[in-house]
């Protein structure tokens, strides 16, 4: 009996913002061909249904600061499983190169001789506001946008928020709910107390929640509506341009019923 030749390979796959239909065909093909899938907390688990019955599925995400694996352990796990089983798919929420550590993992495994591939995903920074009818750019309202992490590796507020608050651009902040008051204080100090702010929790999923206010009022809105992570913060006049629709998902459901 011939032994299977193992070709160690890593594919970093973007799972999209949450809705399992917002994933690319290329990503699905990668999942189907995987021998091992290491998946994060924010991916929709329905996507794992595409995996082979023989594939090993390993949860490596974090919830509320509790890590299933530290990043160094994940790196080692990728190499070990690729060497012993073959094709490892690292399934990450959104796009793996937008605050997803995808590039870090590729840098780590390359010296071990793994073939590496990337399947981009639909970034939550773009898709979640769009799902609520918020255009990040619109003529007469915003000519550009920033995408910033609210909390850095050292658990401090990103200094880029200070720079972004001085601009006229739309500002999209990921992982910023824990620093919300501090972030809003920065915008307020730049004379933007009345600038519109939207916060979307669990965007593009059935558990989606939305709150809208201003820089001065959004913290009260969050408290009243009990908004929390995972959420995206959008600061800018485009929030007021919100299209009059409930969500794309509801439109799709209506079409299915019809």
C-alpha positions in Angstrom: 0.0 0.0 0.0 1.4 3.4 -1.1 1.9 6.0 1.6 0.3 9.4 1.0 2.9 12.0 0.2 2.5 14.9 2.7 3.0 18.3 1.3 2.9 20.8 4.2 0.8 23.7 3.2 -0.9 26.6 5.0 -3.8 28.6 3.5 -4.9 31.7 5.4 -8.6 32.1 4.7 -10.8 35.1 5.3 -14.3 33.9 6.5 -16.0 37.3 6.0 -17.9 39.4 8.6 -20.3 36.8 10.0 -23.0 36.0 7.5 -22.0 32.5 6.1 -23.1 33.6 2.6 -20.5 36.4 2.6 -17.6 34.1 1.8 -15.8 33.6 -1.5 -15.9 30.4 -3.6 -12.2 30.2 -3.3 -12.5 30.1 0.5 -15.0 27.3 0.4 -12.8 25.3 -1.9 -9.9 25.8 0.5 -12.0 24.6 3.5 -13.2 21.6 1.5 -9.6 20.5 0.7 -8.2 21.0 4.3 -6.8 18.2 6.3 -6.8 20.5 9.4 -8.8 23.7 10.1 -7.8 26.0 12.9 -10.7 28.4 13.3 -11.2 31.6 15.3 -14.1 32.7 17.6 -15.7 35.2 15.2 -16.1 32.8 12.2 -19.6 31.5 11.6 -19.5 27.8 12.5 -21.8 27.0 9.6 -18.8 27.3 7.4 -17.3 24.2 9.0 -20.0 22.2 7.3 -18.0 22.5 4.1 -15.1 20.7 5.7 -14.3 17.1 4.9 -15.5 14.5 7.5 -11.9 13.5 7.8 -10.6 17.0 8.6 -9.5 17.8 12.1 -11.2 20.9 13.4 -9.5 22.9 16.2 -10.8 26.0 17.9 -8.0 28.4 18.5 -9.9 31.6 19.1 -10.5 33.8 22.2 -13.7 34.8 24.0 -13.8 37.7 26.4 -10.1 37.7 26.8 -9.8 34.0 27.4 -7.5 32.3 24.9 -7.9 28.7 23.8 -4.3 29.0 22.5 -1.7 31.8 22.7 -0.4 33.0 19.3 2.9 31.2 19.8 1.1 28.0 20.4 -1.0 28.5 17.3 2.1 29.1 15.2 3.6 25.8 16.4 0.3 24.0 15.9 0.2 25.1 12.3 3.7 23.8 11.6 3.2 20.5 13.5 -0.1 19.7 11.8 1.1 20.7 8.3 4.2 18.4 8.7 2.1 15.5 9.9 -1.2 15.9 8.0 -0.7 18.2 5.0 -3.0 21.1 4.2 -3.8 23.4 7.2 -6.5 26.1 6.7 -6.3 29.0 9.2 -9.9 30.3 9.2 -10.2 33.9 10.4 -13.1 36.3 10.6 -13.3 39.2 8.1 -10.1 39.6 6.1 -7.0 37.9 7.5 -4.7 40.8 6.6 -6.9 43.4 8.4 -5.9 43.1 12.1 -6.0 39.3 11.6 -2.4 38.3 12.2 -2.4 36.5 8.9 0.9 38.0 7.8 2.5 37.2 11.1 1.6 33.5 10.8 2.9 33.3 7.2 6.2 34.9 8.3 6.5 32.3 11.1 5.9 29.2 9.0 7.9 30.0 5.9 11.3 29.0 7.4 9.8 25.6 8.1 9.3 25.0 4.3 5.5 25.3 4.2 3.8 26.4 1.0 1.7 29.4 1.9 -1.5 30.9 0.3 -3.9 33.6 1.2 -7.6 33.8 0.4 -8.8 37.3 1.1 -12.1 37.8 2.9 -14.8 40.5 3.0 -13.6 42.8 5.8 -16.0 43.6 8.6 -14.7 47.1 8.5 -16.4 47.6 5.1 -19.2 45.1 5.1 -20.8 45.7 8.5 -21.5 49.4 7.9 -22.7 48.7 4.4 -25.1 46.1 5.7 -26.7 48.9 7.8 -26.8 51.2 4.8 -23.8 53.4 5.9 -21.5 54.3 3.0 -18.0 54.9 4.2 -17.5 57.4 1.4 -20.1 59.6 -0.3 -19.8 62.6 -2.5 -20.3 65.7 -0.4 -20.0 63.8 2.9 -16.7 61.9 3.0 -13.8 61.6 0.5 -11.9 58.9 2.4 -11.9 56.6 5.4 -9.6 55.3 8.2 -9.7 51.8 9.6 -8.1 51.7 13.0 -7.8 49.3 15.9 -9.1 50.8 19.0 -6.8 48.9 21.3 -3.2 48.2 20.5 -1.1 45.2 21.4 -0.1 47.0 24.6 -3.8 47.5 25.5 -3.6 51.2 25.0 -5.7 53.4 22.7 -4.2 53.7 19.3 -2.4 57.0 18.7 -3.8 56.9 15.1 -7.2 57.8 16.5 -5.8 61.2 17.6 -4.6 61.8 14.0 -7.9 60.5 12.5 -10.0 62.7 14.7 -8.3 65.8 13.1 -9.3 64.7 9.6 -12.6 65.0 7.8 -12.6 61.3 6.9 -15.0 58.6 8.1 -13.3 56.7 10.9 -14.0 53.0 11.4 -12.7 51.6 14.7 -12.4 47.9 15.4 -11.9 46.5 18.9 -12.6 49.8 20.4 -15.6 49.3 22.7 -13.4 48.9 25.8 -11.9 52.4 25.1 -15.2 54.0 23.8 -15.3 56.9 26.3 -11.6 57.7 25.8 -12.0 57.6 22.0 -15.0 59.9 22.1 -13.2 62.3 24.3 -10.5 62.6 21.6 -13.1 63.4 18.9 -14.8 65.9 21.3 -11.5 67.7 21.9 -11.3 68.3 18.2 -14.7 70.1 18.1 -16.7 67.1 16.9 -19.1 66.6 19.8 -22.0 66.7 17.4 -20.5 64.3 14.8 -22.7 61.3 14.1 -21.6 57.9 15.5 -23.0 54.5 14.7 -22.1 51.2 16.6 -23.0 47.9 15.1 -22.7 44.7 17.2 -22.5 41.2 15.7 -22.8 42.8 12.2 -24.4 40.8 9.3 -25.6 38.1 11.7 -29.0 37.3 13.1 -27.9 38.8 16.4 -27.0 42.2 14.9 -27.7 45.2 17.0 -27.4 48.9 16.0 -27.1 52.1 18.0 -26.8 55.6 16.6 -25.9 58.9 18.4 -23.2 61.6 18.4 -19.8 61.8 19.9 -21.3 63.3 23.0 -24.2 60.9 23.3 -23.1 57.5 22.0 -21.8 56.2 25.4 -25.3 56.7 26.8 -26.8 55.0 23.8 -24.4 52.0 24.3 -25.4 51.7 28.0 -29.2 52.0 27.2 -29.1 49.5 24.4 -26.6 47.2 26.1 -24.2 47.2 23.1 -20.9 45.3 23.6 -18.2 43.4 21.7 -17.8 42.3 19.0 -18.8 45.7 17.6 -17.7 48.2 15.0 -17.7 52.0 15.6 -18.3 54.4 12.7 -17.6 58.1 13.3 -18.6 60.6 10.6 -21.3 62.4 8.8 -21.9 59.3 6.6 -23.8 57.8 9.5 -26.5 60.4 8.9 -26.6 59.3 5.3 -27.8 55.8 6.4 -30.0 54.3 3.7 -33.6 53.7 4.7 -33.5 49.9 5.0 -33.6 47.4 7.8 -30.8 45.2 6.4 -29.9 43.4 3.2 -30.6 40.1 5.0 -34.2 41.0 5.6 -34.6 41.9 1.9 -33.1 38.6 0.9 -35.5 36.7 3.2 -38.5 38.6 1.7 -37.4 37.6 -1.8 -37.1 33.9 -0.7 -40.6 34.0 0.7 -42.0 35.6 -2.4 
